[in-house]
Amino acid sequence: MTIQTVGIIGAGTMGNGIAQACAVSGINVVMVDISDAAVQKGLATVAGSLDRLIKKEKISAADKDAALARIKTSTSYDDLKAAQLVIEAATENYELKLKILKQVDALVGPEVLIASNTSSISITKLAAATSRADRFIGMHFFNPVPMMALVEIIRGLQTSDATHDAVKALAEALGKSPITVKNAPGFVVNRILVPMINEAFFVLAEGLATPEDIDAGMKLGCNQPIGPLALADMIGLDVCLAVMDVYLTEFGDSKYRPCPLLKEMVAAGRLGRKTGQGVYSY
């Protein structure tokens, strides 16, 4: 299967990033969200990102116009019928994703592939809720999508080789470097990364060092481009907490216990960059 049109559900950070990556690579996009304001905000984010690439002389103004022309925005799932692949990029919430996926599954043709851009939820479990478990797969993009080369391609127990191969080929066509992983909570990267972030919050809560020094230590000592606390602010503290909660539930191991400070900051609405306040102020 050659994927020429991709449907994307969700015009937020991940959804509009995936839309940009597809459109720049010559893939047509249908980006759907619950309101016109949401999809227009997503489209504006893509336009702003492309403007920055123009300033860096990585693309031309004509490239920007061509990419934006490939993105159709909509508030109707009916427009997803034109896609060969639909990527669900909603908030990291199992019940919400399940509701969306069941709607899409009932709407699009039986040959259409469906992927979830989840960072922690079981692909096998999500696939089982659809009528096309063999044509269901995980595509975990990393933020910021236009800049990050990695895509984790997650095979559920039921995912067919043909589905895997088609989605891997798409990822490569987007200029990404995909890795294939088995289904397990957190898959590979976040299984390692998010507990590290959680541990950084324990270190902060214990007063061992300032946020700046914790981040500087990991950047200089482990050659990380961004410290774990600054990264948590970029990801969203609520997302980090949700992932740790999944690990604790699925593994039943206390080593995945979310740091109380992380929980308290989320309760206070200090979610990171998207709210202007997390560990740091923005």
N, C-alpha and C positions, 0 to 999 in steps of 0.2 A: 504493500500500500504506500502510495506517495501522498504525503499530507501537504495540501496546498492552502487549506483554510483551517484556522484554529479558533475555536470558541473559548472564551475565558470568562469565568463567572467570578466577579469581584474586580472592582476598578481601584482598589486600594494599593498600598505599597507594593505588594507582590504581584497583583494582577496587572497593574499598569506597567510594571517592570518587564513582565513576561510579554505583554503586548508590544512594548518597544523592541525587545530582542527579536521577536518574530517579524515585526514590520520592517525593521532595518535589514533583515535577512531575506526579504522578498516574500514572506509568508503573509497571506491575508488574515485579518483578525476581526472577530466579532466580540467586542467587550461588553458584557452585560452586568448591570448592577440594579439595585432596587429603585433608584431614582435618577432622573435626568441630571440633577445636581451632582450626584456621585460620579456618574460616568464622565461628565464634563470636567470635573475636578481631576479625574484620572487622566483624561486626554490632555489637560493643561500641564499636568506633571510631566507627561511624555514630551510635550512641546518644549518645556523648560529644560529638560534633560538634553534634548537634541540641540538646543541653543548653546548649551555649554560645550557640546562636542564640536559645534561649528567654531566657537571661540578658540578651541584647542586645535583647530584645523584637522580634525579627524574625519569629519564629514563636510559636505557642502550644503548650501542652502537648498539646492535642488534635491539632495538626498533627504533632507528633512521633510520637504514637501511631499516627496514620493512615499516616505514612511508613513506620514500622517494620513495620506490618501488611502493607505491600505487598512486603516483602523476604522471599522464601523462601530458606532456606539449604539446601545439599545437598552431598553428596560424590559424587553420581552424575551422569554426563553425560546419563543418560536423562531427567532432569528438564528438560533444555534443549529437549526436543521441543515444549514449550508456547510457546516464543518465536518471534517473527517476525524477530528480529535477535539474533545471538549475537556478543558482543564479547569477544575474547580479550585479556586484560590480564595476561599472564604476564610473567616476567622478560625483559629485553631480550637474548634469546639465540635465534639463528635456528633451531638444531636443536630446541630445546624448543618454540618456537612452531610449527614445522613438524609435530612429533609431535602436538601438541594439535589443530591445525587439521585434520589428516587424520582424527583420531578424530571430531571434530565433524562434518566433511563427510560421513562415512560414516553418521552417526547421524541427523541432522536431515533434515526433508523438503526436497525439491528447491527449494521456493519460499522457503525461509528464507535471509535475507541473513546474511553473515558479515563481521565487521570485525575488524581488528587494531589495538589501541592501541599501535602501535610508534612509537618516536621516531626511528628511523633505518633500519629494514630495508625492503628493496624490496617494495612492495605488489604489483607486477607478478610478482615471483618467488614470493611467497607464494601469490598467486592461482593461478598456474600449477600449483601442487601440489594444487589442489582440483578437483572436478568441476563447479564453478560459478564460474568465473573472472569471468563477467559480473556475478555477484551478490556479488562480493568487493570490499571497499573498506577504506581506512585511516581510522580515527577517532583522531586524536592529541589526547587531552585533556591539559591542563596542571595541574600540581600547585601548590596544593591544588585538586582538581577542583571542590568546591562553591563556591569563591571566584573561580576564574579564568574569565573570560568566553569565552576563545578555545578553539575546537576547529578543528584543521586537518583538513579532509576531503581525503584523498589518493586520487586516481583512478589506478588501475593502467591499463596499456595496454588491458586487456580490460573495465574497469568500464563497465557500461551507464548511460545517462542516467537510467533509472528507479531504479536502485540509488542513484545519486548524489542524486537528488531526494528519495527517501524518507529517506535518512540525514541530509541537510541539514535536512529538515523536522523530524526528531526532535531534532537539535541545537538548532534554534530553539525547539522545544517545551520544551526543558530550560532555556530562558532564556539560551542561549549565543549568541555571535556567530561563526558559522563562516566560515572562508575556504577556498576550493577551491584546491588546488595540484596540480601534476603530480608524478608519481613521480620522485624523485631522492634520493640519500643525504642524510638530514637534513631533507629537504623544504625549508621556508622558515625557520622560526624557529630551530630547532636548528642549521641550517646556518650561521647567523650567531652564535648564542648560545654554543654549546659551544666553538668555536675561540677566542672571547673569553675564556671561562673558562680554557681551556688556556693562553692567553697570560698570564693573571693568575698562573698557577702558575709560568711561566717568570720573570716579574717577581719573584715571591716567592723562587724558587730562586736568582736572581741577587743577592738581598739589596738590591734597590733601595728597598724600603720594608717596613714591618711589614704583617702581614695587615690590621690595623685601619686603617692609613693607605691601603692599596691600596683597600679597600672604601669608606672615607670619600671618597677621591678620585673614585671612579666614581659614588658617590651624589650628591656635591655638584657635581661637574663635568659629569656626564652625566645628571643628574636621574633616576638609577635608584633604585627604592624599596629595593633590597637590593644589596649589593656582590657581585661575581662569586665571591669565595671563600666568603662566607656562603651564596650561592645554590648553589654546588657541594656544600656540606655538606647543604643541604636536598634537592637532587636525589639525592645519593649519589655519592661519588667513583668508585665502581665503574661506575656508569651513565655518568658523563662519560667515563671511560676507554674503555668499550665503544663509545660513539658515535664517539670519535676513531679507534679502531681500524677501525671500519667505513669512515669517511671515507678513511683512509689506504689501505685495501685497495681500495675502490671507485674512488677518484679517482687513486690512484697518484701523488699529489702530496705532496712532503715538507713542504709547509706545514701538513699535517694530522698531523705527527709528535707523538704524545703527549709531554708534558713528563715527563722522567725522575722528577721529584719526585712528580708525580701517580701514576705507576706504582709508585713505592716506597711511597707512603702506602696505596695499595690493597693491595699485598703485605703490609703490616703490619697490615691489617684496620682501618685508620682510614678508615672509609667515610663519616663525617659524622654527622648527627643520629641515624641509626638504630642506630649502634653507640656513641653517646655521645662519640665522639672523631673529629674530622676535622681541618680546619685549626684549628677551635676546639673547646673542650671543652663538653659539654652535661651 
